[in-house]
């Protein structure tokens, strides 16, 4: 097994992930925040009001599980959202929050990325649901995240951005890359006429694989997420099937009715 990293090394990792988020255009100016769990009652995270693309190790803060800064500059005002994740998911060791343009566009439009389109996304993230809007830096936002993060490793935050979690800081960061890539593919496929969703049977197999790979507790997925092809079609009782001749007759009758007026 690899040796456990020192605190100085972990601070360097946070700085590196901040640079990647900034260089890839996932954040601008002082946006975004990063944290990782050091122990049962201590977190390491990025400071408030600072560009994450230019962090240095001395700028990284620590806080307790109440959000009280223990060392370094004042920690991000959105740390309560991170704490909510750690409380809900003991397996999570790191959290990233950013505003990647494409997935944030979906979040602003109120459209979740919860359709079963790409096998890799289903296995890696489960799905990407949309958390209800909550004012940034409030318990309201933290509670909204808490309700969904239990079965997904990535969320869209309504009118805000995206959040991802992982077993370490790089795992959480790479999942942010996956969400943004998924958002771009989803946008292109919708411009081309719409996604072709995976069937329910395949989604079940992928979610079972996700359980095994990530050793997750509880049921795979939740709240019909990710949505398979069958669910997207709607209730079967609402689907009307006609033969070609029946359709032609129906159209002919409608034309005659309009023409007789």
C-alpha positions as CSV (number, residue, x, y, z in Angstrom):
1,X,0.0,0.0,0.0
2,X,1.2,3.5,-0.7
3,X,2.4,5.6,2.2
4,X,-0.1,8.0,3.7
5,X,0.5,11.5,2.6
6,X,1.7,14.2,5.0
7,X,-0.4,17.4,5.6
8,X,2.1,19.3,3.5
9,X,1.6,16.9,0.6
10,X,-2.2,17.2,1.0
11,X,-1.9,21.0,0.9
12,X,0.1,20.7,-2.4
13,X,-2.7,18.4,-3.8
14,X,-5.3,21.0,-2.9
15,X,-3.3,23.7,-4.7
16,X,-2.8,21.5,-7.7
17,X,-6.5,20.8,-8.0
18,X,-7.3,24.5,-7.6
19,X,-4.9,25.2,-10.6
20,X,-6.6,22.5,-12.7
21,X,-10.1,23.9,-12.0
22,X,-8.9,27.4,-12.9
23,X,-6.9,26.5,-16.0
24,X,-9.8,24.4,-17.4
25,X,-12.2,27.2,-17.0
26,X,-14.3,25.4,-14.4
27,X,-14.0,28.4,-12.1
28,X,-13.3,32.1,-12.5
29,X,-11.9,34.8,-10.1
30,X,-12.7,33.7,-6.5
31,X,-15.2,31.0,-7.4
32,X,-15.3,27.4,-6.2
33,X,-14.0,25.5,-3.1
34,X,-12.2,22.3,-2.3
35,X,-12.0,20.3,0.9
36,X,-10.7,17.0,2.1
37,X,-11.2,15.1,5.4
38,X,-8.2,14.7,7.7
39,X,-9.8,13.0,10.6
40,X,-13.2,12.4,12.2
41,X,-13.4,16.0,13.3
42,X,-11.0,17.9,11.1
43,X,-11.1,19.1,7.5
44,X,-8.7,20.9,5.2
45,X,-10.0,23.4,2.7
46,X,-9.6,26.4,0.5
47,X,-9.9,29.9,2.0
48,X,-12.8,32.3,1.3
49,X,-12.5,35.0,-1.4
50,X,-9.3,33.7,-3.1
51,X,-8.6,32.7,-6.7
52,X,-8.1,28.9,-6.5
53,X,-5.8,29.0,-9.5
54,X,-3.1,30.7,-7.5
55,X,-3.1,28.9,-4.2
56,X,0.0,28.3,-2.1
57,X,0.3,25.7,0.7
58,X,0.3,28.5,3.4
59,X,-3.1,29.6,2.2
60,X,-4.8,26.3,2.9
61,X,-7.0,26.2,6.1
62,X,-8.2,23.6,8.5
63,X,-11.5,23.6,10.4
64,X,-13.6,21.4,12.6
65,X,-16.9,19.7,11.7
66,X,-18.8,22.7,12.8
67,X,-17.0,24.9,10.3
68,X,-14.8,26.7,12.8
69,X,-11.4,27.7,11.3
70,X,-8.6,26.0,13.3
71,X,-5.6,27.2,11.3
72,X,-4.8,29.4,8.3
73,X,-7.0,32.0,6.7
74,X,-10.8,32.0,7.2
75,X,-12.1,28.9,5.4
76,X,-14.6,29.0,2.6
77,X,-18.1,30.3,3.5
78,X,-19.5,27.3,1.7
79,X,-17.9,24.8,4.1
80,X,-21.3,23.8,5.5
81,X,-22.2,22.2,2.2
82,X,-19.0,20.1,2.4
83,X,-19.7,19.2,6.0
84,X,-23.2,18.0,5.0
85,X,-21.6,15.7,2.4
86,X,-19.1,14.2,4.9
87,X,-21.9,13.6,7.4
88,X,-24.0,11.8,4.8
89,X,-21.2,9.8,3.3
90,X,-18.5,8.4,5.6
91,X,-16.8,6.9,2.6
92,X,-16.1,10.4,1.1
93,X,-12.7,11.9,1.7
94,X,-12.8,14.9,-0.6
95,X,-15.3,17.4,-2.1
96,X,-14.9,19.8,-5.0
97,X,-17.4,22.6,-6.0
98,X,-17.0,24.5,-9.2
99,X,-18.9,26.3,-12.0
100,X,-18.0,24.4,-15.2
101,X,-19.9,26.4,-18.0
102,X,-21.7,23.5,-19.7
103,X,-23.0,21.6,-16.7
104,X,-23.7,24.9,-14.9
105,X,-25.8,25.9,-18.0
106,X,-27.9,22.8,-17.3
107,X,-28.2,23.8,-13.7
108,X,-29.3,27.3,-14.6
109,X,-31.8,25.9,-17.1
110,X,-33.2,23.5,-14.3
111,X,-32.3,20.4,-16.3
112,X,-30.7,17.5,-14.4
113,X,-28.2,15.2,-16.1
114,X,-30.0,12.1,-14.9
115,X,-30.7,10.2,-18.0
116,X,-28.9,6.9,-18.6
117,X,-26.9,7.8,-21.7
118,X,-23.3,6.8,-21.1
119,X,-22.3,3.6,-19.3
120,X,-19.2,5.1,-17.9
121,X,-21.2,7.9,-16.2
122,X,-23.7,5.5,-14.7
123,X,-20.8,3.5,-13.2
124,X,-18.7,6.4,-12.1
125,X,-21.4,8.8,-10.8
126,X,-24.7,6.9,-10.6
127,X,-26.3,9.9,-12.2
128,X,-26.1,13.7,-11.9
129,X,-29.4,14.9,-10.3
130,X,-30.3,18.5,-9.8
131,X,-30.4,19.8,-6.2
132,X,-33.0,22.4,-5.3
133,X,-31.8,26.0,-5.1
134,X,-30.4,27.1,-1.8
135,X,-28.7,30.4,-1.1
136,X,-24.9,29.9,-1.3
137,X,-23.1,29.6,2.1
138,X,-26.4,28.7,3.9
139,X,-27.7,25.6,5.7
140,X,-30.5,25.6,3.1
141,X,-28.0,24.7,0.4
142,X,-26.3,22.1,2.6
143,X,-29.7,20.4,3.3
144,X,-30.5,20.3,-0.5
145,X,-27.2,18.5,-1.2
146,X,-27.7,16.1,1.7
147,X,-30.8,14.7,0.1
148,X,-29.1,13.6,-3.1
149,X,-25.5,12.9,-2.4
150,X,-26.2,9.6,-0.7
151,X,-26.7,7.8,-4.0
152,X,-24.7,10.0,-6.4
153,X,-21.1,11.2,-6.6
154,X,-21.9,14.3,-8.5
155,X,-24.7,16.9,-8.4
156,X,-25.8,20.0,-10.2
157,X,-26.8,22.8,-7.9
158,X,-29.7,24.8,-9.2
159,X,-28.7,28.3,-10.5
160,X,-25.2,27.7,-9.0
161,X,-22.8,25.1,-10.3
162,X,-21.7,21.5,-9.6
163,X,-20.4,19.4,-6.8
164,X,-18.4,16.1,-6.8
165,X,-17.1,13.8,-4.2
166,X,-14.4,11.1,-4.1
167,X,-12.1,8.8,-2.2
168,X,-9.3,11.5,-2.5
169,X,-9.0,15.0,-3.9
170,X,-8.0,13.8,-7.4
171,X,-10.9,11.4,-7.5
172,X,-13.3,14.2,-6.7
173,X,-11.7,16.5,-9.3
174,X,-11.7,13.9,-12.1
175,X,-15.4,13.4,-11.5
176,X,-15.9,17.1,-12.1
177,X,-14.2,16.6,-15.5
178,X,-16.6,13.7,-16.2
179,X,-19.7,15.8,-15.4
180,X,-18.6,18.7,-17.7
181,X,-17.8,16.2,-20.5
182,X,-21.1,14.5,-20.0
183,X,-22.9,17.9,-20.1
184,X,-21.2,18.7,-23.4
185,X,-22.1,15.3,-24.9
186,X,-25.7,15.7,-23.7
187,X,-26.0,19.2,-25.2
188,X,-24.7,18.0,-28.6
189,X,-26.9,14.9,-28.7
190,X,-30.0,17.1,-27.9
191,X,-29.1,19.4,-30.7
192,X,-28.9,16.4,-33.0
193,X,-32.4,15.3,-32.1
194,X,-32.1,13.8,-28.6
195,X,-30.3,11.1,-26.7
196,X,-30.8,7.3,-27.1
197,X,-31.2,6.1,-23.6
198,X,-29.9,2.8,-22.3
199,X,-32.5,0.1,-21.5
200,X,-33.6,-0.6,-17.9
201,X,-31.9,-4.0,-17.8
202,X,-28.6,-2.5,-18.8
203,X,-28.9,0.3,-16.3
204,X,-29.5,-2.3,-13.5
205,X,-26.4,-4.2,-14.6
206,X,-24.3,-1.0,-14.6
207,X,-25.6,0.1,-11.1
208,X,-24.8,-3.4,-9.8
209,X,-21.3,-3.0,-11.2
210,X,-21.0,0.5,-9.5
211,X,-21.9,-1.1,-6.2
212,X,-19.1,-3.7,-6.6
213,X,-16.5,-1.3,-7.9
214,X,-17.0,1.4,-5.2
215,X,-18.3,-0.9,-2.5
216,X,-21.3,1.2,-1.8
217,X,-23.8,0.6,0.9
218,X,-27.6,0.7,0.4
219,X,-29.6,0.4,-2.9
220,X,-27.9,1.2,-6.2
221,X,-29.2,4.6,-7.4
222,X,-32.3,6.2,-6.1
223,X,-35.5,7.9,-7.1
224,X,-35.5,6.3,-10.6
225,X,-32.1,7.8,-11.3
226,X,-30.5,7.3,-13.7
227,X,-33.6,7.3,-15.9
228,X,-33.6,4.4,-18.5
229,X,-35.3,4.3,-21.9
230,X,-38.5,2.6,-20.6
231,X,-39.1,5.3,-17.9
232,X,-38.4,8.1,-20.4
233,X,-41.2,6.8,-22.6
234,X,-43.8,7.5,-20.0
235,X,-46.7,5.4,-18.8
236,X,-47.5,2.6,-21.2
237,X,-51.2,3.2,-20.5
238,X,-50.8,6.7,-22.1
239,X,-49.3,5.3,-25.4
240,X,-51.7,4.9,-28.3
241,X,-50.7,2.5,-31.1
242,X,-52.2,2.7,-34.6
243,X,-51.7,0.7,-37.7
244,X,-50.8,2.7,-40.9
245,X,-54.2,2.3,-42.3
246,X,-55.8,3.5,-39.1
247,X,-53.6,6.5,-39.1
248,X,-54.4,7.4,-42.7
249,X,-58.1,7.0,-42.0
250,X,-57.8,9.2,-38.9
251,X,-56.0,12.0,-40.9
252,X,-58.6,11.7,-43.8
253,X,-61.5,12.1,-41.4
254,X,-59.9,15.1,-39.8
255,X,-59.3,16.8,-43.2
256,X,-62.9,16.1,-44.3
257,X,-64.2,17.5,-41.0
258,X,-62.2,20.7,-41.4
259,X,-63.1,21.1,-45.1
260,X,-66.8,20.7,-44.3
261,X,-66.9,23.7,-41.9
